[in-house]
Structures are given as C-alpha cells and as structure tokens.
C-alpha cells in the first residue's frame, strides 16, 4: 500500500473483432505493475491468468516473456484519452484496446481495483480467438444446418468441375476437414455451455475480482 499520492485510472477496454461488442470499464490505481493489471483484468473477464500478455504502450511492447517488463508500472505516463493495446494468448490472439477515460486523484483507502461497468459476455478464453468464437456462435445458431451434406457435396461438385484433373484425395481431404471442424465446434460448445453473448453481470465480475485480491493480497 503506497504512502505517496497516486492516481486512479478509469480504463475502458474493448475486445477487437468480436460482435456483439465486449466492453469492460475498470478503475485501477496507477501503482500496479503490468502483471498485476493483467491478472486483475483476467479476473474481471473470468479468464485464466498467466498465459502471457503483450502490451503495446506509447509505441513500445512490454510482454510477459521479458522479466524486466513484469514490474513495469501500468501508468507509464499515460494521459487522458490515451490508448494502449494488449494481446492475450499466443494461440487465440485476443486483442483488447484500452483507453484511459479519466485520471483521478487517489484517496486513502481508495486503492482497490474495481470493475465499474461493462457490456457483453467475454468469449470462452480458448475458443480459437475472434474467428473461432464467431464460428461457435454460428454453430450454436444453425446447428446441423451449418454443414449440410448436400451443400458440401454441391461445393465439391463445383470444384471438381472447375478442376477435373484434381486428385480424388483432395476432395476426400476436404470432406474430412469439414467433418473435423464440425466435431471441434460441438466439443467447444459442450465444454463452454450455451453461449450468451449479450450477458454481463457487474456483480459477478467484482466477485471474481474480490477473490483474486483476497488470494493475492493486492488490496
């Protein structure tokens, strides 16, 4: 707990390339290092922490692979309305755009991070990034209609006509890829449960954050 004056950053985070929009609004003290900020943000989302981050702030990258960056403070001379980015997950590549909405003078006892608003449900963390999430939503909506055998065979027929010299194994491989894709999407939906992309609970976000703060003693 710092005895020196500090600022509270009001930060708005928007998940890029995902619809319906996913937005989170947080208030955090500027003395947090990037690792703690990443942990706090993941707790608000309900995601696992520690999978790696790559912040891009003022033209510089600070990633979790470099030990010297782990103690870098989140403030980094940020100004009102300034933007910075964070890429989460080496495979899924979620990209969050942060904007500093406001900088407020911190008061004694007012240092605890808190989620103050939001919109939309955070996608399942390991759903394959924005593209994978879009496919999951489409599969949930269309079900078996998404990969109708008649449509697949019609497509293969058109490709065969356009490329009559193509080996038969190419079309068999295409059928296999489509079948594997459908199976993978069904497995992801089974693991995640029914997707509710419009859902957001401020209470649940702050409950997860409180659990983190208690276990890490960041408060």
C-alpha positions in Angstrom: 0.0 0.0 0.0 1.7 3.2 -1.1 2.0 6.1 1.3 2.7 8.5 -1.6 -0.1 10.1 -3.6 -1.4 8.1 -6.5 -3.8 8.3 -9.4 -6.8 6.2 -10.2 -7.0 5.3 -13.8 -10.5 4.9 -15.3 -9.9 2.5 -18.1 -12.2 1.3 -20.9 -11.4 -2.0 -22.6 -13.0 -3.1 -25.9 -12.4 -6.5 -27.4 -11.5 -6.1 -31.1 -13.1 -8.1 -34.0 -15.8 -9.5 -31.8 -19.6 -8.9 -32.1 -21.7 -8.4 -30.0 -19.3 -5.9 -28.5 -17.5 -6.8 -25.3 -16.6 -3.8 -23.1 -15.3 -3.5 -19.6 -14.8 -0.4 -17.6 -12.4 -0.5 -14.6 -10.9 1.8 -12.0 -7.3 0.8 -11.0 -4.5 2.5 -9.1 -1.5 3.6 -11.2 1.0 1.9 -9.0 0.0 -1.6 -10.3 2.6 -3.4 -12.4 1.6 -4.9 -15.7 1.5 -8.4 -14.4 -1.0 -7.5 -11.6 -3.0 -5.4 -14.1 -3.2 -8.4 -16.4 -4.3 -10.7 -13.5 -7.0 -8.2 -12.5 -8.3 -7.8 -16.0 -8.5 -11.6 -16.5 -10.3 -11.9 -13.2 -12.9 -9.4 -14.3 -13.4 -11.4 -17.6 -13.4 -14.8 -15.8 -10.4 -15.9 -17.8 -7.2 -17.7 -16.7 -4.3 -15.5 -15.9 -0.6 -16.3 -16.5 -1.0 -17.4 -20.2 1.0 -14.4 -21.4 0.4 -10.8 -22.4 1.9 -8.3 -24.8 1.1 -4.7 -24.0 1.7 -2.0 -26.6 2.0 1.3 -24.9 3.3 4.5 -26.5 5.0 2.6 -29.3 6.7 0.1 -27.0 5.9 -3.5 -26.4 6.0 -4.9 -22.9 5.5 -8.7 -22.9 5.4 -11.2 -20.1 8.3 -13.2 -21.7 10.8 -10.5 -20.7 11.4 -10.5 -16.9 12.2 -6.7 -16.8 8.7 -5.9 -18.1 6.9 -7.8 -15.3 7.5 -5.0 -12.8 6.7 -2.1 -15.3 4.0 0.1 -13.8 0.7 0.5 -15.7 0.8 4.3 -15.5 3.9 4.7 -17.8 3.0 8.4 -18.1 -0.4 7.7 -19.6 -2.7 10.6 -20.3 -6.4 11.1 -20.6 -7.9 9.5 -23.7 -4.7 7.7 -24.5 -5.0 4.3 -26.0 -2.9 1.1 -25.5 -3.3 -2.5 -26.6 -2.9 -5.9 -25.0 -2.7 -9.2 -26.9 -3.7 -12.2 -24.8 -2.8 -15.8 -25.6 -0.2 -16.9 -28.1 -2.7 -19.2 -30.0 -6.1 -17.4 -29.6 -4.7 -13.8 -30.1 -7.4 -11.9 -28.3 -6.7 -8.2 -28.8 -8.0 -5.7 -26.3 -7.9 -1.9 -26.9 -7.7 0.1 -23.7 -8.4 3.8 -23.4 -7.8 5.9 -20.3 -11.1 7.6 -19.8 -10.1 9.6 -16.8 -7.3 10.2 -14.3 -8.4 10.9 -10.7 -6.6 11.8 -7.6 -6.5 8.7 -5.4 -7.6 8.9 -1.8 -6.5 6.9 1.2 -8.4 3.6 1.3 -9.5 4.1 -2.3 -6.8 2.0 -3.9 -8.7 -1.3 -4.5 -9.3 -2.1 -8.2 -12.9 -2.4 -9.2 -15.0 -3.1 -12.3 -17.4 -0.2 -12.7 -19.3 -1.3 -15.8 -19.4 -3.4 -18.9 -21.3 -4.9 -21.8 -21.4 -8.3 -23.4 -20.1 -11.7 -22.3 -16.4 -12.4 -22.5 -15.9 -15.3 -25.1 -14.6 -18.6 -23.9 -10.9 -18.0 -23.5 -9.8 -21.0 -25.5 -12.3 -20.8 -28.4 -9.8 -20.0 -31.1 -9.8 -16.2 -31.0 -12.4 -14.0 -32.7 -12.8 -16.3 -35.7 -13.3 -19.4 -33.6 -15.8 -17.6 -31.4 -17.8 -16.4 -34.5 -17.9 -20.0 -35.7 -19.1 -21.2 -32.3 -21.9 -18.6 -32.3 -22.9 -19.6 -35.8 -22.9 -23.4 -35.0 -25.0 -22.7 -31.9 -27.5 -20.8 -34.0 -27.6 -23.1 -37.1 -26.8 -26.4 -35.6 -26.6 -29.2 -38.2 -27.6 -26.7 -40.9 -24.2 -25.2 -40.8 -22.6 -28.2 -42.5 -25.3 -29.8 -44.6 -24.0 -32.8 -46.6 -25.9 -31.7 -49.7 -24.2 -28.2 -49.6 -20.8 -29.8 -49.0 -21.3 -32.2 -52.0 -22.5 -29.4 -54.2 -19.4 -27.4 -53.4 -17.2 -30.3 -54.0 -19.0 -31.0 -57.3 -18.4 -27.4 -58.4 -14.7 -27.6 -57.5 -14.4 -31.0 -59.3 -15.9 -29.4 -62.5 -13.6 -26.5 -62.3 -10.5 -28.7 -61.7 -11.3 -32.0 -63.4 -7.7 -33.1 -63.1 -7.6 -32.7 -59.4 -6.9 -35.9 -57.4 -9.8 -37.6 -55.6 -7.8 -37.5 -52.4 -8.2 -33.7 -52.4 -12.0 -33.8 -52.1 -11.8 -36.6 -49.5 -9.5 -34.4 -47.5 -11.9 -31.5 -47.8 -14.8 -33.7 -46.5 -12.6 -34.8 -43.6 -11.7 -31.2 -42.7 -15.3 -30.1 -42.7 -16.3 -33.1 -40.5 -13.4 -32.4 -38.1 -14.4 -28.7 -37.9 -18.0 -29.6 -37.0 -16.8 -32.0 -34.4 -14.4 -29.5 -32.9 -17.1 -26.8 -32.7 -19.5 -29.2 -31.0 -16.9 -30.1 -28.4 -16.1 -26.5 -27.7 -19.8 -25.7 -27.2 -20.2 -28.7 -24.9 -17.3 -27.5 -22.8 -18.4 -23.9 -22.6 -22.1 -24.4 -22.2 -24.6 -22.3 -24.0 -23.2 -19.0 -25.2 -24.9 -15.9 -24.1 -23.0 -13.1 -25.9 -25.2 -10.3 -24.6 -24.9 -11.2 -21.0 -22.8 -9.2 -18.5 -23.0 -9.2 -14.7 -21.2 -6.4 -12.8 -21.7 -8.3 -9.5 -20.1 -11.5 -10.8 -17.2 -9.6 -12.3 -16.4 -7.9 -9.0 -16.9 -11.1 -7.0 -14.2 -12.8 -9.1 -12.0 -9.7 -8.7 -12.5 -9.8 -4.9 -11.5 -13.4 -4.8 -8.3 -12.6 -6.7 -7.5 -9.7 -4.4 -8.0 -11.8 -1.3 -5.8 -14.6 -2.6 -3.1 -12.3 -3.9 -3.4 -9.6 -1.2 -3.3 -6.9 -3.8 -5.9 -4.8 -2.0 
